[in-house]
Amino acid sequence: MKDIGQRFDAIIIGAGPAGSTAAYHLAKKGYKTLILERGRVPGSKNMFGGRVYIEPLKEIYEDFEKKAPIHRWVKKERISLMYDESATTIEIESTKSTSFTTYLTQLSQWMANQAVEKGAILLSEIRVDKLYRENGVFKGVVVEDERVLADIIIDAEGINRLLLEEAGIVERLSPDHVALGVKEVIKLDGKNINQLFGLEDNDGLSWVLIGDITKGIPGGGFIYTNRDSISLGIVLMLGEAIKRIDRHIYLLVEEFRNHPLINKYVRDGRIMEYSTHLIPEDVFALRPPKLYYNGLLIAGDAAGLLLNQGYTYRGVDFAAYSGYLAAKAYDYAHNNGGPTEENLREYTRLLENSFVMKMLKKFSGVSKLMKKERLFKTYPELINIMAGKLMHIEYDSYKIMEALKEAKKGRVGWISLIKDLWEVSRKL
């Protein structure tokens, strides 16, 4: 093994939101920063549903809302409980927005470009083979037969944590700790999207769907409107899917797209992209024992820093903010004797005092709740049957409690119903 003869202050593994943000803030402070990305371009290995929450990004990028590749501002929210060919929907519409839709490929490339403009060096199509450690200190990375050295390594390799596995820091991923997302991007004219969903130009829709579209497997569907396309897909808890699913998951997505209540929105479109991705789910079980070691920090999905609130995911803003805090932690360590494990503990302190850890702890019970089959099968069925009895009037009309009693027969008892309502109210 040979050294390349050039040493860096920081090596960032992965040019996703976490890695590029860390590189941006390090380069901005004058640190000699190298980003190594295994994809052809930043973002080519990234995939997400379609929505990003903006407030944390406004803090860490100057004029973010003016410069970033924003497609539409989410001003209409829908949550639908699906059963058979019916849906019971809650819709919220506002003139204000705290989130937007985009392609993660475009956003990741934009973030990486910000780092390069500040002086970071970006090398794409580079696969890091292992983390280089000497006498218990991480000192660089190995690429093929070459060693690249740096004071700090920031691992932002994503959910497939092959380098951390090889280094003995984490175990192989357990299916019970992750979800599987499958997405189609469907090309549609922007004006057509506005008409179909009742939107104005630049306004967007976020639509979460729960029920028999996942065949009783914990998870749900999503639809997001982009500038001139729709992102449509399904997320399934992988451990439960392995136990129950008897066909290719793509068939579930196809059935979802062809559902009578959904197909009217997409039937004139053309599928232009299909992708899948693992998503951190049980983040506390997934997290490495520590996020800081001598010469090493771990950020983004690799650190399990993604929030499932039950009705929405927050990933990009959490990942980017963790990269920002990793850069701050290295800057602190650099100015206080070097990137020792004790100095890099600052990263944990910064995370604990940030919204990232506060929100993860606040919603820590959601992962267990999401494994309850009744939430994804029984209750969507019950609510749609109940709504049908109240609204589909022929001669007689139901009172609300009459409709509820009829709908719950043979599906769930009163004690289980009250217990589940109490648990949902506490954890969501």
Contacts in CASP RR format, 6 or more apart in sequence:
PFRMAT RR
TARGET T0000
AUTHOR 0000-0000-0000
METHOD contacts of the structure
MODEL  1
MKDIGQRFDAIIIGAGPAGSTAAYHLAKKGYKTLILERGRVPGSKNMFGG
RVYIEPLKEIYEDFEKKAPIHRWVKKERISLMYDESATTIEIESTKSTSF
TTYLTQLSQWMANQAVEKGAILLSEIRVDKLYRENGVFKGVVVEDERVLA
DIIIDAEGINRLLLEEAGIVERLSPDHVALGVKEVIKLDGKNINQLFGLE
DNDGLSWVLIGDITKGIPGGGFIYTNRDSISLGIVLMLGEAIKRIDRHIY
LLVEEFRNHPLINKYVRDGRIMEYSTHLIPEDVFALRPPKLYYNGLLIAG
DAAGLLLNQGYTYRGVDFAAYSGYLAAKAYDYAHNNGGPTEENLREYTRL
LENSFVMKMLKKFSGVSKLMKKERLFKTYPELINIMAGKLMHIEYDSYKI
MEALKEAKKGRVGWISLIKDLWEVSRKL
1 142 0 8 1.000
1 145 0 8 1.000
1 146 0 8 1.000
1 147 0 8 1.000
2 145 0 8 1.000
2 146 0 8 1.000
2 147 0 8 1.000
3 146 0 8 1.000
3 147 0 8 1.000
3 148 0 8 1.000
3 149 0 8 1.000
4 146 0 8 1.000
4 147 0 8 1.000
4 148 0 8 1.000
6 148 0 8 1.000
7 32 0 8 1.000
7 149 0 8 1.000
7 150 0 8 1.000
8 32 0 8 1.000
8 33 0 8 1.000
8 34 0 8 1.000
8 148 0 8 1.000
8 149 0 8 1.000
8 150 0 8 1.000
8 151 0 8 1.000
9 26 0 8 1.000
9 31 0 8 1.000
9 32 0 8 1.000
9 33 0 8 1.000
9 150 0 8 1.000
9 151 0 8 1.000
9 152 0 8 1.000
9 334 0 8 1.000
10 22 0 8 1.000
10 23 0 8 1.000
10 26 0 8 1.000
10 31 0 8 1.000
10 32 0 8 1.000
10 33 0 8 1.000
10 34 0 8 1.000
10 150 0 8 1.000
10 151 0 8 1.000
10 152 0 8 1.000
10 153 0 8 1.000
10 154 0 8 1.000
10 330 0 8 1.000
11 33 0 8 1.000
11 34 0 8 1.000
11 36 0 8 1.000
11 140 0 8 1.000
11 141 0 8 1.000
11 148 0 8 1.000
11 150 0 8 1.000
11 152 0 8 1.000
11 153 0 8 1.000
11 154 0 8 1.000
12 19 0 8 1.000
12 20 0 8 1.000
12 22 0 8 1.000
12 23 0 8 1.000
12 26 0 8 1.000
12 33 0 8 1.000
12 34 0 8 1.000
12 35 0 8 1.000
12 36 0 8 1.000
12 120 0 8 1.000
12 154 0 8 1.000
12 156 0 8 1.000
13 19 0 8 1.000
13 36 0 8 1.000
13 128 0 8 1.000
13 141 0 8 1.000
13 153 0 8 1.000
13 154 0 8 1.000
13 155 0 8 1.000
13 156 0 8 1.000
13 157 0 8 1.000
13 163 0 8 1.000
14 20 0 8 1.000
14 35 0 8 1.000
14 36 0 8 1.000
14 37 0 8 1.000
14 38 0 8 1.000
14 156 0 8 1.000
14 157 0 8 1.000
14 158 0 8 1.000
15 23 0 8 1.000
15 35 0 8 1.000
15 37 0 8 1.000
15 42 0 8 1.000
15 43 0 8 1.000
15 108 0 8 1.000
15 111 0 8 1.000
15 112 0 8 1.000
15 122 0 8 1.000
15 124 0 8 1.000
16 37 0 8 1.000
16 42 0 8 1.000
16 43 0 8 1.000
16 46 0 8 1.000
16 108 0 8 1.000
16 111 0 8 1.000
16 112 0 8 1.000
16 156 0 8 1.000
16 319 0 8 1.000
17 46 0 8 1.000
17 107 0 8 1.000
17 108 0 8 1.000
17 111 0 8 1.000
17 300 0 8 1.000
17 315 0 8 1.000
17 316 0 8 1.000
17 319 0 8 1.000
17 320 0 8 1.000
18 156 0 8 1.000
18 158 0 8 1.000
18 299 0 8 1.000
18 300 0 8 1.000
18 301 0 8 1.000
18 302 0 8 1.000
18 305 0 8 1.000
18 319 0 8 1.000
18 320 0 8 1.000
18 322 0 8 1.000
18 323 0 8 1.000
18 326 0 8 1.000
19 35 0 8 1.000
19 154 0 8 1.000
19 156 0 8 1.000
19 299 0 8 1.000
19 300 0 8 1.000
19 323 0 8 1.000
20 35 0 8 1.000
20 42 0 8 1.000
20 108 0 8 1.000
20 111 0 8 1.000
20 112 0 8 1.000
20 114 0 8 1.000
20 115 0 8 1.000
21 60 0 8 1.000
21 61 0 8 1.000
21 111 0 8 1.000
21 115 0 8 1.000
21 319 0 8 1.000
21 320 0 8 1.000
21 321 0 8 1.000
21 323 0 8 1.000
21 324 0 8 1.000
21 327 0 8 1.000
22 154 0 8 1.000
22 156 0 8 1.000
22 299 0 8 1.000
22 323 0 8 1.000
22 324 0 8 1.000
22 326 0 8 1.000
22 327 0 8 1.000
23 33 0 8 1.000
23 35 0 8 1.000
23 112 0 8 1.000
23 115 0 8 1.000
23 120 0 8 1.000
23 122 0 8 1.000
23 327 0 8 1.000
24 61 0 8 1.000
24 111 0 8 1.000
24 114 0 8 1.000
24 115 0 8 1.000
24 118 0 8 1.000
24 120 0 8 1.000
24 327 0 8 1.000
25 60 0 8 1.000
25 323 0 8 1.000
25 324 0 8 1.000
25 327 0 8 1.000
25 328 0 8 1.000
26 33 0 8 1.000
26 120 0 8 1.000
26 327 0 8 1.000
26 330 0 8 1.000
26 331 0 8 1.000
27 33 0 8 1.000
27 115 0 8 1.000
27 118 0 8 1.000
27 119 0 8 1.000
27 120 0 8 1.000
28 118 0 8 1.000
29 327 0 8 1.000
29 331 0 8 1.000
30 118 0 8 1.000
30 119 0 8 1.000
31 330 0 8 1.000
31 331 0 8 1.000
31 334 0 8 1.000
33 115 0 8 1.000
33 119 0 8 1.000
33 120 0 8 1.000
33 121 0 8 1.000
34 120 0 8 1.000
34 121 0 8 1.000
34 123 0 8 1.000
34 148 0 8 1.000
34 150 0 8 1.000
35 112 0 8 1.000
35 115 0 8 1.000
35 120 0 8 1.000
35 121 0 8 1.000
35 122 0 8 1.000
35 123 0 8 1.000
36 123 0 8 1.000
36 126 0 8 1.000
36 128 0 8 1.000
36 141 0 8 1.000
36 143 0 8 1.000
37 43 0 8 1.000
37 45 0 8 1.000
37 112 0 8 1.000
37 122 0 8 1.000
37 123 0 8 1.000
37 124 0 8 1.000
37 125 0 8 1.000
37 126 0 8 1.000
38 45 0 8 1.000
38 124 0 8 1.000
38 125 0 8 1.000
38 126 0 8 1.000
38 127 0 8 1.000
38 128 0 8 1.000
39 45 0 8 1.000
39 124 0 8 1.000
39 125 0 8 1.000
40 124 0 8 1.000
40 125 0 8 1.000
41 105 0 8 1.000
41 109 0 8 1.000
41 124 0 8 1.000
42 108 0 8 1.000
42 109 0 8 1.000
42 111 0 8 1.000
42 112 0 8 1.000
42 122 0 8 1.000
42 124 0 8 1.000
43 104 0 8 1.000
43 105 0 8 1.000
43 108 0 8 1.000
43 109 0 8 1.000
43 112 0 8 1.000
44 105 0 8 1.000
46 104 0 8 1.000
46 105 0 8 1.000
46 108 0 8 1.000
47 104 0 8 1.000
47 181 0 8 1.000
47 183 0 8 1.000
47 275 0 8 1.000
47 276 0 8 1.000
47 277 0 8 1.000
48 104 0 8 1.000
48 277 0 8 1.000
48 313 0 8 1.000
48 315 0 8 1.000
48 316 0 8 1.000
49 104 0 8 1.000
49 181 0 8 1.000
49 183 0 8 1.000
49 222 0 8 1.000
49 224 0 8 1.000
49 231 0 8 1.000
49 233 0 8 1.000
49 313 0 8 1.000
50 101 0 8 1.000
50 102 0 8 1.000
50 103 0 8 1.000
50 104 0 8 1.000
50 222 0 8 1.000
50 224 0 8 1.000
50 226 0 8 1.000
50 231 0 8 1.000
51 74 0 8 1.000
51 99 0 8 1.000
51 100 0 8 1.000
51 101 0 8 1.000
51 206 0 8 1.000
51 224 0 8 1.000
51 312 0 8 1.000
52 99 0 8 1.000
52 100 0 8 1.000
52 101 0 8 1.000
52 102 0 8 1.000
52 107 0 8 1.000
52 316 0 8 1.000
52 317 0 8 1.000
53 98 0 8 1.000
53 99 0 8 1.000
53 314 0 8 1.000
53 316 0 8 1.000
53 317 0 8 1.000
54 64 0 8 1.000
54 65 0 8 1.000
54 98 0 8 1.000
54 99 0 8 1.000
54 100 0 8 1.000
54 317 0 8 1.000
55 98 0 8 1.000
55 317 0 8 1.000
56 317 0 8 1.000
56 318 0 8 1.000
56 320 0 8 1.000
56 321 0 8 1.000
56 355 0 8 1.000
57 64 0 8 1.000
57 68 0 8 1.000
57 316 0 8 1.000
57 317 0 8 1.000
57 320 0 8 1.000
58 64 0 8 1.000
58 65 0 8 1.000
59 321 0 8 1.000
60 320 0 8 1.000
60 321 0 8 1.000
60 324 0 8 1.000
61 67 0 8 1.000
61 68 0 8 1.000
61 111 0 8 1.000
61 114 0 8 1.000
67 110 0 8 1.000
68 102 0 8 1.000
68 107 0 8 1.000
68 110 0 8 1.000
69 102 0 8 1.000
69 103 0 8 1.000
69 106 0 8 1.000
69 107 0 8 1.000
69 110 0 8 1.000
70 100 0 8 1.000
70 101 0 8 1.000
70 102 0 8 1.000
71 100 0 8 1.000
71 101 0 8 1.000
71 102 0 8 1.000
71 103 0 8 1.000
71 226 0 8 1.000
71 227 0 8 1.000
72 100 0 8 1.000
72 101 0 8 1.000
72 199 0 8 1.000
72 202 0 8 1.000
72 203 0 8 1.000
72 204 0 8 1.000
72 225 0 8 1.000
72 226 0 8 1.000
72 227 0 8 1.000
73 97 0 8 1.000
73 99 0 8 1.000
73 100 0 8 1.000
73 202 0 8 1.000
73 203 0 8 1.000
73 204 0 8 1.000
74 97 0 8 1.000
74 99 0 8 1.000
74 100 0 8 1.000
74 101 0 8 1.000
74 204 0 8 1.000
74 205 0 8 1.000
74 206 0 8 1.000
74 224 0 8 1.000
75 93 0 8 1.000
75 94 0 8 1.000
75 95 0 8 1.000
75 96 0 8 1.000
75 97 0 8 1.000
75 199 0 8 1.000
75 203 0 8 1.000
75 204 0 8 1.000
76 91 0 8 1.000
76 92 0 8 1.000
76 93 0 8 1.000
76 94 0 8 1.000
76 197 0 8 1.000
76 198 0 8 1.000
76 199 0 8 1.000
76 203 0 8 1.000
76 204 0 8 1.000
76 205 0 8 1.000
76 206 0 8 1.000
77 91 0 8 1.000
77 92 0 8 1.000
77 93 0 8 1.000
77 205 0 8 1.000
77 206 0 8 1.000
77 207 0 8 1.000
78 89 0 8 1.000
78 90 0 8 1.000
78 91 0 8 1.000
78 92 0 8 1.000
78 205 0 8 1.000
78 206 0 8 1.000
78 207 0 8 1.000
78 208 0 8 1.000
79 89 0 8 1.000
79 90 0 8 1.000
79 207 0 8 1.000
79 208 0 8 1.000
79 209 0 8 1.000
79 210 0 8 1.000
79 311 0 8 1.000
80 87 0 8 1.000
80 88 0 8 1.000
80 89 0 8 1.000
80 90 0 8 1.000
80 207 0 8 1.000
80 208 0 8 1.000
80 209 0 8 1.000
80 210 0 8 1.000
81 87 0 8 1.000
81 88 0 8 1.000
81 89 0 8 1.000
81 210 0 8 1.000
81 211 0 8 1.000
81 379 0 8 1.000
81 380 0 8 1.000
81 383 0 8 1.000
81 384 0 8 1.000
82 209 0 8 1.000
82 210 0 8 1.000
82 211 0 8 1.000
82 212 0 8 1.000
82 213 0 8 1.000
82 259 0 8 1.000
82 261 0 8 1.000
82 380 0 8 1.000
82 384 0 8 1.000
83 211 0 8 1.000
83 212 0 8 1.000
83 380 0 8 1.000
83 381 0 8 1.000
83 383 0 8 1.000
83 384 0 8 1.000
83 385 0 8 1.000
84 212 0 8 1.000
84 384 0 8 1.000
85 259 0 8 1.000
85 260 0 8 1.000
85 261 0 8 1.000
86 261 0 8 1.000
86 384 0 8 1.000
86 387 0 8 1.000
86 388 0 8 1.000
87 209 0 8 1.000
87 261 0 8 1.000
87 384 0 8 1.000
88 380 0 8 1.000
88 383 0 8 1.000
88 384 0 8 1.000
88 387 0 8 1.000
99 206 0 8 1.000
101 204 0 8 1.000
101 206 0 8 1.000
101 224 0 8 1.000
101 225 0 8 1.000
101 226 0 8 1.000
101 231 0 8 1.000
102 226 0 8 1.000
103 185 0 8 1.000
103 226 0 8 1.000
104 316 0 8 1.000
107 316 0 8 1.000
111 320 0 8 1.000
112 122 0 8 1.000
115 122 0 8 1.000
116 122 0 8 1.000
126 143 0 8 1.000
127 143 0 8 1.000
128 141 0 8 1.000
128 142 0 8 1.000
128 143 0 8 1.000
128 157 0 8 1.000
128 163 0 8 1.000
129 141 0 8 1.000
129 142 0 8 1.000
129 143 0 8 1.000
129 144 0 8 1.000
130 141 0 8 1.000
130 142 0 8 1.000
130 163 0 8 1.000
130 166 0 8 1.000
130 167 0 8 1.000
131 138 0 8 1.000
131 140 0 8 1.000
131 141 0 8 1.000
131 142 0 8 1.000
131 153 0 8 1.000
131 155 0 8 1.000
131 163 0 8 1.000
131 164 0 8 1.000
131 166 0 8 1.000
131 167 0 8 1.000
131 296 0 8 1.000
132 138 0 8 1.000
132 139 0 8 1.000
132 140 0 8 1.000
132 141 0 8 1.000
132 142 0 8 1.000
132 147 0 8 1.000
132 149 0 8 1.000
133 139 0 8 1.000
133 167 0 8 1.000
136 294 0 8 1.000
137 294 0 8 1.000
137 295 0 8 1.000
138 153 0 8 1.000
138 293 0 8 1.000
138 294 0 8 1.000
138 295 0 8 1.000
138 296 0 8 1.000
139 149 0 8 1.000
139 150 0 8 1.000
139 295 0 8 1.000
140 147 0 8 1.000
140 148 0 8 1.000
140 149 0 8 1.000
140 150 0 8 1.000
140 153 0 8 1.000
141 147 0 8 1.000
141 148 0 8 1.000
141 150 0 8 1.000
141 153 0 8 1.000
142 148 0 8 1.000
151 295 0 8 1.000
151 330 0 8 1.000
151 334 0 8 1.000
151 338 0 8 1.000
151 339 0 8 1.000
152 295 0 8 1.000
152 296 0 8 1.000
152 297 0 8 1.000
152 330 0 8 1.000
152 333 0 8 1.000
152 339 0 8 1.000
152 344 0 8 1.000
153 295 0 8 1.000
153 296 0 8 1.000
153 297 0 8 1.000
154 296 0 8 1.000
154 297 0 8 1.000
154 298 0 8 1.000
154 299 0 8 1.000
154 323 0 8 1.000
154 326 0 8 1.000
154 327 0 8 1.000
154 330 0 8 1.000
155 161 0 8 1.000
155 163 0 8 1.000
155 164 0 8 1.000
155 296 0 8 1.000
155 297 0 8 1.000
155 298 0 8 1.000
155 299 0 8 1.000
155 302 0 8 1.000
156 298 0 8 1.000
156 299 0 8 1.000
156 300 0 8 1.000
156 302 0 8 1.000
156 319 0 8 1.000
156 323 0 8 1.000
157 163 0 8 1.000
157 164 0 8 1.000
157 302 0 8 1.000
158 300 0 8 1.000
158 301 0 8 1.000
158 302 0 8 1.000
159 173 0 8 1.000
159 178 0 8 1.000
159 277 0 8 1.000
159 278 0 8 1.000
159 279 0 8 1.000
159 280 0 8 1.000
159 301 0 8 1.000
159 302 0 8 1.000
159 304 0 8 1.000
160 173 0 8 1.000
160 278 0 8 1.000
161 170 0 8 1.000
161 173 0 8 1.000
161 302 0 8 1.000
164 170 0 8 1.000
164 288 0 8 1.000
164 298 0 8 1.000
164 302 0 8 1.000
165 171 0 8 1.000
165 172 0 8 1.000
169 288 0 8 1.000
169 289 0 8 1.000
169 293 0 8 1.000
169 298 0 8 1.000
170 288 0 8 1.000
173 278 0 8 1.000
173 286 0 8 1.000
174 285 0 8 1.000
175 238 0 8 1.000
175 239 0 8 1.000
175 242 0 8 1.000
176 238 0 8 1.000
176 239 0 8 1.000
176 282 0 8 1.000
176 285 0 8 1.000
177 280 0 8 1.000
177 281 0 8 1.000
177 282 0 8 1.000
177 285 0 8 1.000
177 286 0 8 1.000
178 238 0 8 1.000
178 278 0 8 1.000
178 279 0 8 1.000
178 280 0 8 1.000
178 281 0 8 1.000
178 282 0 8 1.000
178 286 0 8 1.000
179 219 0 8 1.000
179 235 0 8 1.000
179 236 0 8 1.000
179 237 0 8 1.000
179 238 0 8 1.000
179 278 0 8 1.000
179 279 0 8 1.000
179 281 0 8 1.000
179 308 0 8 1.000
180 235 0 8 1.000
180 236 0 8 1.000
180 238 0 8 1.000
180 241 0 8 1.000
180 249 0 8 1.000
180 276 0 8 1.000
180 277 0 8 1.000
180 278 0 8 1.000
180 279 0 8 1.000
181 233 0 8 1.000
181 234 0 8 1.000
181 235 0 8 1.000
181 236 0 8 1.000
181 276 0 8 1.000
181 277 0 8 1.000
181 278 0 8 1.000
181 279 0 8 1.000
182 233 0 8 1.000
182 234 0 8 1.000
182 235 0 8 1.000
182 236 0 8 1.000
182 249 0 8 1.000
182 250 0 8 1.000
182 252 0 8 1.000
182 253 0 8 1.000
182 274 0 8 1.000
182 275 0 8 1.000
182 276 0 8 1.000
183 231 0 8 1.000
183 232 0 8 1.000
183 233 0 8 1.000
183 253 0 8 1.000
183 273 0 8 1.000
183 274 0 8 1.000
183 275 0 8 1.000
183 276 0 8 1.000
183 277 0 8 1.000
184 231 0 8 1.000
184 232 0 8 1.000
184 233 0 8 1.000
184 253 0 8 1.000
184 257 0 8 1.000
184 271 0 8 1.000
184 273 0 8 1.000
184 274 0 8 1.000
185 226 0 8 1.000
185 229 0 8 1.000
185 230 0 8 1.000
185 231 0 8 1.000
185 232 0 8 1.000
185 271 0 8 1.000
185 272 0 8 1.000
185 273 0 8 1.000
185 274 0 8 1.000
186 229 0 8 1.000
186 230 0 8 1.000
186 231 0 8 1.000
186 232 0 8 1.000
186 257 0 8 1.000
186 266 0 8 1.000
186 269 0 8 1.000
186 270 0 8 1.000
186 271 0 8 1.000
186 272 0 8 1.000
187 228 0 8 1.000
187 229 0 8 1.000
187 269 0 8 1.000
187 270 0 8 1.000
187 271 0 8 1.000
187 272 0 8 1.000
188 196 0 8 1.000
188 228 0 8 1.000
188 229 0 8 1.000
188 230 0 8 1.000
188 266 0 8 1.000
188 268 0 8 1.000
188 269 0 8 1.000
189 228 0 8 1.000
190 227 0 8 1.000
190 228 0 8 1.000
192 268 0 8 1.000
193 199 0 8 1.000
193 225 0 8 1.000
193 228 0 8 1.000
193 230 0 8 1.000
194 200 0 8 1.000
194 201 0 8 1.000
194 203 0 8 1.000
196 264 0 8 1.000
196 265 0 8 1.000
197 204 0 8 1.000
197 205 0 8 1.000
197 225 0 8 1.000
197 265 0 8 1.000
199 205 0 8 1.000
199 225 0 8 1.000
204 224 0 8 1.000
204 225 0 8 1.000
205 223 0 8 1.000
205 224 0 8 1.000
205 225 0 8 1.000
206 222 0 8 1.000
206 223 0 8 1.000
206 224 0 8 1.000
206 312 0 8 1.000
207 222 0 8 1.000
207 223 0 8 1.000
207 224 0 8 1.000
208 220 0 8 1.000
208 221 0 8 1.000
208 222 0 8 1.000
208 311 0 8 1.000
208 312 0 8 1.000
209 220 0 8 1.000
209 221 0 8 1.000
209 222 0 8 1.000
209 223 0 8 1.000
209 256 0 8 1.000
210 219 0 8 1.000
210 220 0 8 1.000
210 221 0 8 1.000
210 375 0 8 1.000
210 376 0 8 1.000
210 380 0 8 1.000
211 220 0 8 1.000
211 376 0 8 1.000
211 377 0 8 1.000
211 380 0 8 1.000
211 381 0 8 1.000
212 377 0 8 1.000
212 380 0 8 1.000
212 381 0 8 1.000
213 220 0 8 1.000
213 221 0 8 1.000
213 234 0 8 1.000
213 252 0 8 1.000
213 255 0 8 1.000
213 256 0 8 1.000
213 259 0 8 1.000
214 220 0 8 1.000
214 221 0 8 1.000
214 234 0 8 1.000
214 236 0 8 1.000
214 252 0 8 1.000
214 376 0 8 1.000
215 244 0 8 1.000
215 245 0 8 1.000
215 252 0 8 1.000
216 244 0 8 1.000
216 373 0 8 1.000
216 376 0 8 1.000
216 377 0 8 1.000
217 236 0 8 1.000
217 237 0 8 1.000
217 240 0 8 1.000
217 241 0 8 1.000
217 244 0 8 1.000
217 245 0 8 1.000
217 376 0 8 1.000
218 236 0 8 1.000
218 237 0 8 1.000
218 240 0 8 1.000
218 370 0 8 1.000
218 371 0 8 1.000
218 372 0 8 1.000
218 373 0 8 1.000
218 375 0 8 1.000
218 376 0 8 1.000
219 234 0 8 1.000
219 235 0 8 1.000
219 236 0 8 1.000
219 237 0 8 1.000
219 370 0 8 1.000
219 376 0 8 1.000
220 234 0 8 1.000
220 235 0 8 1.000
220 236 0 8 1.000
220 376 0 8 1.000
221 233 0 8 1.000
221 234 0 8 1.000
221 235 0 8 1.000
221 256 0 8 1.000
222 231 0 8 1.000
222 232 0 8 1.000
222 233 0 8 1.000
222 234 0 8 1.000
222 235 0 8 1.000
223 230 0 8 1.000
223 231 0 8 1.000
223 232 0 8 1.000
223 233 0 8 1.000
223 262 0 8 1.000
223 265 0 8 1.000
224 230 0 8 1.000
224 231 0 8 1.000
229 272 0 8 1.000
230 265 0 8 1.000
230 266 0 8 1.000
232 253 0 8 1.000
232 256 0 8 1.000
232 257 0 8 1.000
232 262 0 8 1.000
232 266 0 8 1.000
233 253 0 8 1.000
233 256 0 8 1.000
234 249 0 8 1.000
234 252 0 8 1.000
234 253 0 8 1.000
234 256 0 8 1.000
235 279 0 8 1.000
235 313 0 8 1.000
236 245 0 8 1.000
236 249 0 8 1.000
236 252 0 8 1.000
237 281 0 8 1.000
237 370 0 8 1.000
237 371 0 8 1.000
238 278 0 8 1.000
238 281 0 8 1.000
240 371 0 8 1.000
241 249 0 8 1.000
245 252 0 8 1.000
249 276 0 8 1.000
250 274 0 8 1.000
256 262 0 8 1.000
257 263 0 8 1.000
257 266 0 8 1.000
279 306 0 8 1.000
279 313 0 8 1.000
280 286 0 8 1.000
280 301 0 8 1.000
280 304 0 8 1.000
280 305 0 8 1.000
280 306 0 8 1.000
281 308 0 8 1.000
281 367 0 8 1.000
281 370 0 8 1.000
282 367 0 8 1.000
283 304 0 8 1.000
283 305 0 8 1.000
283 306 0 8 1.000
283 307 0 8 1.000
283 308 0 8 1.000
283 360 0 8 1.000
283 367 0 8 1.000
284 360 0 8 1.000
284 364 0 8 1.000
284 367 0 8 1.000
286 304 0 8 1.000
287 303 0 8 1.000
287 304 0 8 1.000
288 298 0 8 1.000
288 302 0 8 1.000
288 303 0 8 1.000
290 348 0 8 1.000
291 297 0 8 1.000
291 298 0 8 1.000
291 299 0 8 1.000
291 303 0 8 1.000
291 347 0 8 1.000
291 348 0 8 1.000
291 351 0 8 1.000
292 298 0 8 1.000
292 329 0 8 1.000
292 341 0 8 1.000
292 344 0 8 1.000
292 345 0 8 1.000
292 347 0 8 1.000
292 348 0 8 1.000
293 341 0 8 1.000
293 344 0 8 1.000
294 339 0 8 1.000
294 340 0 8 1.000
294 341 0 8 1.000
294 344 0 8 1.000
295 339 0 8 1.000
295 340 0 8 1.000
295 341 0 8 1.000
295 344 0 8 1.000
296 344 0 8 1.000
297 326 0 8 1.000
297 329 0 8 1.000
297 330 0 8 1.000
297 344 0 8 1.000
297 347 0 8 1.000
299 305 0 8 1.000
299 319 0 8 1.000
299 322 0 8 1.000
299 323 0 8 1.000
299 325 0 8 1.000
299 326 0 8 1.000
300 306 0 8 1.000
300 318 0 8 1.000
300 319 0 8 1.000
300 322 0 8 1.000
300 323 0 8 1.000
301 315 0 8 1.000
301 319 0 8 1.000
303 322 0 8 1.000
305 315 0 8 1.000
305 318 0 8 1.000
305 319 0 8 1.000
305 322 0 8 1.000
305 351 0 8 1.000
305 356 0 8 1.000
305 360 0 8 1.000
306 313 0 8 1.000
306 314 0 8 1.000
306 315 0 8 1.000
306 318 0 8 1.000
306 319 0 8 1.000
307 313 0 8 1.000
307 314 0 8 1.000
307 315 0 8 1.000
307 318 0 8 1.000
307 359 0 8 1.000
307 360 0 8 1.000
307 363 0 8 1.000
308 363 0 8 1.000
308 366 0 8 1.000
308 367 0 8 1.000
308 370 0 8 1.000
309 363 0 8 1.000
309 366 0 8 1.000
309 428 0 8 1.000
310 363 0 8 1.000
310 366 0 8 1.000
310 369 0 8 1.000
310 370 0 8 1.000
310 428 0 8 1.000
311 428 0 8 1.000
314 359 0 8 1.000
318 356 0 8 1.000
321 354 0 8 1.000
321 355 0 8 1.000
321 356 0 8 1.000
322 351 0 8 1.000
322 356 0 8 1.000
325 347 0 8 1.000
325 350 0 8 1.000
325 351 0 8 1.000
325 354 0 8 1.000
325 356 0 8 1.000
326 347 0 8 1.000
328 346 0 8 1.000
328 350 0 8 1.000
329 344 0 8 1.000
329 346 0 8 1.000
329 347 0 8 1.000
329 350 0 8 1.000
330 339 0 8 1.000
330 344 0 8 1.000
332 343 0 8 1.000
332 346 0 8 1.000
333 339 0 8 1.000
333 340 0 8 1.000
333 343 0 8 1.000
333 344 0 8 1.000
333 346 0 8 1.000
336 343 0 8 1.000
337 343 0 8 1.000
351 357 0 8 1.000
363 427 0 8 1.000
363 428 0 8 1.000
365 427 0 8 1.000
366 427 0 8 1.000
366 428 0 8 1.000
368 427 0 8 1.000
369 375 0 8 1.000
369 423 0 8 1.000
369 424 0 8 1.000
369 427 0 8 1.000
369 428 0 8 1.000
372 420 0 8 1.000
374 412 0 8 1.000
374 416 0 8 1.000
374 420 0 8 1.000
375 420 0 8 1.000
375 424 0 8 1.000
378 411 0 8 1.000
378 412 0 8 1.000
379 412 0 8 1.000
379 420 0 8 1.000
381 411 0 8 1.000
382 407 0 8 1.000
382 408 0 8 1.000
382 411 0 8 1.000
382 412 0 8 1.000
383 407 0 8 1.000
385 406 0 8 1.000
385 407 0 8 1.000
386 403 0 8 1.000
386 404 0 8 1.000
386 406 0 8 1.000
386 407 0 8 1.000
387 403 0 8 1.000
388 403 0 8 1.000
389 398 0 8 1.000
389 402 0 8 1.000
389 403 0 8 1.000
389 406 0 8 1.000
389 407 0 8 1.000
390 397 0 8 1.000
390 398 0 8 1.000
390 400 0 8 1.000
390 403 0 8 1.000
398 406 0 8 1.000
408 414 0 8 1.000
408 417 0 8 1.000
412 420 0 8 1.000
END
